[in-house]
Amino acid sequence: MAEAEYGLIGEKLGHSFSPYIHGELGGYDYRLIELERGELGRFLKRGAFRGLNVTVPYKKDVIPYCAWLSPEARRIGSVNTIVNDGGLLRGYNTDYFGFVYMLRKAGIDVKGKKALVLGSGGASLTVQTALHDIGAKSVTVISRGGEDNYGNLERHADARLIVNTTPVGMYPKVEAAPLSLEIFPDCEAVADIIYNPSRTKLLLDAEARGIPYANGLPMLVAQAKAAAELFLGQNIADERIDEITSIIEKRTKNIILIGMPGCGKTTVGKLLARSLGREFADTDEIIVEESGRSIPDIFAADGEAAFRDLEHSVIAREAKKSSLVIATGGGSVLREDNREAMRMNSTVVYIRRDLDKLPSAGRPLSQATPPDELYRRRAPLYEELAELTVYNNASARDTADEIIRRLGL
C-alpha cells in the first residue's frame, strides 16, 4: 500500500461498501487490505498509510501498536480506526458513534430500560459501553456459554431492548435468527448490526409485532463518517450519513414484482433491469429451466403443492441476493415463507392490471379458477406485502419508468 492512502484491514474482507462510502465522504483513495495474522505487525510498523479502518479479527490485536488511544477505544478495549500522525499511530473507536447514531436515527430511546446484547465479541463490547453511557438501566450479555445464555432467556423476559451483535442471520444464512421475540412481551425496540440482508429474520419478527427496529447500515456509514473526519481533520455534516445510506439501500435492494398472472411482471421486469443495469430473474422461468418441464406439466404430474415447494426454493435463493429485478408467479404470495423471503432484502412492487386484460393461456390456476375469484383471494396479500403499487394497463415501458421514478432510482 503506497504512501498517503487509506484503507480497511481485516483477515477476510470479501465485498465491502467501505470504498464507496469513503469515496463519497472524502474523495480519497481507499482500499481493502486482507492481512494474515503474521502480516499485521509488519504492516502497521511499516506505516505506509495515512489512515486505516480495522475490522474482525484485528480490533483488539492492533491496540499494542497504537501509541495513543481515544477514551472510547481505551474503555471499550477495541480499535476500529487508526490515524498515522507522523509515524505515531493513534487508535479510535468510531463504532461507538455509529451505534449511537443508529439508535437515534431509528428513534430508539434506551434510558432507564433493560437491554439484552446478543453476543460477546468486539462489537458487543462497543454496544455495551454505548448503552451504559446513554442511560440504559441495565445491560445483560447473552452468549452461548456464559451464565446468561440462549438456554435461559426466560430469565430476561422483561427486557425492553434487544441488540444483536452476532453474525446469526447474516447473508448467506439469512434463514437463521438468534432468538424469537415471542418470549419478550415487554420488548419495545430491536437493533441488529447486520446490514445484509436489510431486514434479518430478527428484524422481520420485530416488524410483524409493530416494534421499532434498526439495521446496521446507518451504523456502518456513521462510523465511516466519524473515521473520515479523523482522516481529513475536518467536520462532515451528519446529513451525509443519511444520503449515503439511502443510496446504498436503493442500489442494493432487489426489486421484486408481484401481482396477478398475466399482469406484465416479466415484461416490466426486463425493462426495469435493462434501464437500471441489473440482472433479471423470473422465478417461473427458473423453475422451468431447472426442472426441464413446463409449469402446466408440473401441475398435472405432481400437483400444486409440489410446484409451490419448487417455487419457494427458487424465491428463497434469489431473494437473498442483491441488486436484482425479480418477477414472481402470481401465487407466490400465498406462502408465508415466500413473503418473508421477499421482505428481507427487497422492495416489493405490486403490478396491478384490470382483470379483463389478464390472459390465462398456459396458466393452470387461471384456467381452472375465474380471475375474479383468484383476485379476491390474493389481492389482500399483494396489498399487504407491497411497498409500492403501480398500474400496468397501458405501456409496460411507462410502468417501468414510473417504478424507477417513484423509487428514486
N, C-alpha and C positions, 0 to 999 in steps of 0.2 A: 504493500500500500504506500503510495507516494506521499510526500510532504503536503501539508495544507489541505488534507482531506478529512472526511467524516465517514462514519460507518457504524454498522451493527455487528457485534461479535457474539458468537454462540457456537455450540457444537454442531447442531443440525438445524439449519435455518429454513430450507425449503422456500416456499413462496412467502413473501412478506410485503405488507403495504408500506413499510418504513421508507424505502427510497422515494416513493411517490409523495408521501406526507412531508418529508423533509425538503423535497424539491419544491413543493408548494409553499412551505413555511419560510425557507431561506434561500432557495435557488442554488444551493451549493451541491457539489458532487458528493453523493452518499452511496456507499457500497455495502453489500452483505459479505461478511468475512467469517467463514467457517474455520474454527480452530480446534484441533485436538488438544486434550489437556496438557500434553507435553509441550505444546507450542505457545500456550497462553503467556507464561512468564517472559519468554524471549520476545514475544511480540510487544508486550507492554513496556519492557525495559528499553526496547529499541526506540519507542516513542515516535514512530513515523506517522503521526496523525495529529490533528488539532482537537478533535472531539470524537467520543465514542458513545454509543448506547450498548448496553450489556443485557443479554438475555440468558435463559437457562442453558447450561447449569452453572454459570460463572458469576452470578450476582454476589456470592459470598467470596468466591475464590479471588476476585480482583482486589479485595479490601487490603491485603498486605502490601500491594503495590501502590496504594494511594498514600501520598504524604499528608493529605488533609481530607477530612470527611465533613460533610454538612451535618448539622444537628439531626436532621431526619435520618440520614444514612447511618449515623452513629447509633441512634436509638433503635432503629429497626434492625441493623446488622445486615443491610443489603444495599448494594450499589447498582444502579442501572444506567448511570450517566457519568462519564469521565471527561474532564476538560484538561488538556495539556497546556499548562501555564508555564511556558518556557522551560519545559523539562520536568516541572513539578506537576504530578498527577493529582487532580482534585476530584473526589468522589461525591456524587449526589444521588438522591433518590427522588426522581421526578414521578415515579409511580404513585407516590403519596398524593401529589397534587392531582394526578389523573383520576385516582379513585374518588377523591372528594368531589372533583368536578362532575364525575359520572353520576354520583348520588344527587348532587344539587340540580343537575340538568333534568333528572327524572322526577324531581320534586320529592325525593325520599328524605324524610327527617328522622334522624336516629336518636335525638335527645330523649333521655330517660327510658330508652327501650332496651329490652334484652335482645342481643344479636347472636346468631349462630354463624360461625365461619366454618365452611366445609373445606378441609384440607389443612395441612400444617407445613407446607413448603415455603419458599421465599416470598411468593405473592401473598400468602396468608399472613406473614409477619407484617408486611406493609399494611394490609387491610386491618389487622388487629390494632396496630398503632393508631391509624387514622380514626377508627371507630371510637377508641378511647378518647382521643383528642377532641372529637366533635360531639362528645356528650352521651355516648351510649351508656345505659345503666350498667350493663354487664356484657362481656364478650366471652362466649364459650366456643372452643375449638373442637370440631368433630373430626376425628381421624379414624383410620381403620383399626389401629391397635391401642389407642390411648384409653384413659379412664372414661372419657366421653366418646363413644363410637357409634357406628351405624346400627349396632345391635341393641342399644338402649336409648334410642332417640325419644322415646316416650317420656323420659325424664325432663325433656326440654320442650314439651308440647306448648308451653306458654311463650315461646319465642315469637317476637313480633317482626324481626328482620332476619332474613337468611341470605348469606352471601356465599356463592360457590367460587372457590379458588382452585378447584381441581380440574383436570382435563376431561372429566367424565361428561359426555355429551358433545364433545368437540368433533368436527369433521375429521375422518370419515365415519366415525362410530356415533352417528347422531341419534341412534335409537335408544341410547342409554341415558339414564338420569341418576344423579347421586341419591335422590330420595323422592318421596311423594309428599306433597303438601297436605295430604289428607289428614295427617296426624297433628297438624299445626293450625288449630281453629282460630288462633289469635294473630296469625301472620298478616302483616299489613303491607309488606313490600319484599321483593326478591331482586337481588342483583347477581349477575353472572359475568365473570370477567372474560368468558369466551365470547368471541365475535364472529366465529364461523362454525355453525350457522348463525344467522341473525337472531333467530329465536330457538334456543335449545329446548329440549323436551321439558326441562325445569321451568323455563320462561313461558312455554305454552300452557303449562299447568297453572302458573300464576295468572296468565291472561284469561283462561277459562273460568277462573274464580273471581275475576274482576279486581285482582290485586295489582297495584303499580309495580312495574319491573323495569330493569335496565340491563342491556347487554354491554359487552366490554369495548365496543368500538369507540365511544366517546372517551373512555379512559385511555385507550391507545393513542388517539390523536392528541388529547390534552397533555399526556406525559411527554409526547414528542414536542409539543409547543413549548413546554417548560424547558426541555433539553435544548431546543433551538435558541431560546433566549440566552441560555448559558453559553452556547457556542458562539453566538453573534455579539453578546454583550449589549443587547437592546430588547426592549419590550415588544411583544407581539399581541395584538388585540385578541381577546377571548373569542370574538366573533369568528375568527379564522377557524377555530375548532369546529364550530357548527357547520361552517361552509364546507370544510374538507370532509367531515363525517358524512354530510348529505351526499356529496359527490361520490364517495366510495360506496355508500349504500345503493345509490342509483345504478352505478356501474356493475356492481357485483351481484345484486339480487336477480334471480331469474324472473322472467315474466311468464306466468302460467295462465293459459287461456282455458276457460271453462264455458259450458253452455250446451244447449240442446244439440242433438245430432243434426248435422246439416246447416248449422248457423254460420259456418265460414271460418272456424278456428284455424284450420290448416292453411287456407289461402291467406288470411290476415296474418297468421304467424310467420309464414315465409316472407311476406312483405316487410314485417317488422324486423325480422332477423337480418334481411338484406340491408335495410335502412340503417340499422344500428351496428352492423358489422359483427353480429353474434351468430353462434351456431344455433341451428333449429332442430328440435326433436319433436316428433309426432308419436305419441305413445301407441296408438293403434298401428301405425306403420312399423314400429319396432317389434311389436308382438307378432305381426305377420312375418316379418323378416326372420326373427329368431325361431319361430315355431315352424316355419315353412308351410303354413296353412292360412287360408283366409279366415276372417272373423266369423262369417256365416258357417264355415266348416267346423270351427272350434265349437260354436254354439250347438250345432247339430250333433256332433260326435260326443262332446264332453259336457255340455250344459253350461248355463250361465255362471254357476259358482266357480267352475274351473277357469273360465275366461277371466272372472274377476280376480282370481288368485294370480294369474299371469299379469293382469293389468297392474295389480298392486306392486308386484316385484319390479316392474319397469318404472312406475311412478316413484317408488321409494328410491330407486337407484339414480334416476335422472334429476329428481327434485333436490337432492342434496348437493348437486354440483352448483356452479356459479356462472352467472352471466349468460344463461341460455334463454331462448324463447321456446316454450313447451306447449304444444297443443295436446289436449287430453280428450278422451272419449266422453260422450255425453253422460254416461252413467258413472263416471269415475268418482263423483262426489258422494255416491251412496254409502261408501265405506268410511268410517271414522278414521281409520289408519291412513287412508289416502288424504283426507282433509288435513290431518295433522302433518303429513309429509309435505303437502303443498304450502302450509303456513310457515314452515321452518326457515326457508331461505329464499322466499319468492314473494313477488307482488302478484296477487291473483286478480285477473281481469275477467269479468263476466261479459261474454258476447251475446247480445240479445238479437233475435230476429223474429219478425211476425210469423206466427205458426203456419199461415197459408203459403209461406215461402220456403218451408223446410222440406227437402227431398227425403224420401225413405228408401230408395233403391239401395240394396246391399247392406241394409241396417236391420238386423234381425228383430230387435225390440221395437223399432219404429214401424215395422211391418205388422208385428203381432199386436201392438197396442196403439190406440189412437194418439196422435200427437198431443191433444189437449189433456189427455189423462197422464201421459209421461210428464208433461209440463207441470201439471198440478202436483205431482209427487216430488219433482226435482227443483222447481223454482225456489222454494224456501231455502233449500240447501245452497243453491247458486248465490242467492242474495245474502245469506249469512256469511258465506266464505269470501265473497268478493270484496276487494278494497276499491275497485273501480268498475263501473258498468258502462258499456257503450253499445249503441245500436248499429247493426250491420244490415240495414235494409236496402242500401243503395250500393255505393262503391266500396270494395274492400280496401282500396288504396286510401280513400278518405277515412275509413275506420282505423286503419293502421296509423295514419297521420294524427288522428285525434288521440289515440293512445299515447303516442310519442309526446304530443303537446301536453296532455293532461298529467303525464308522469314527469314532465320536466326533463326529458332525455334529449 
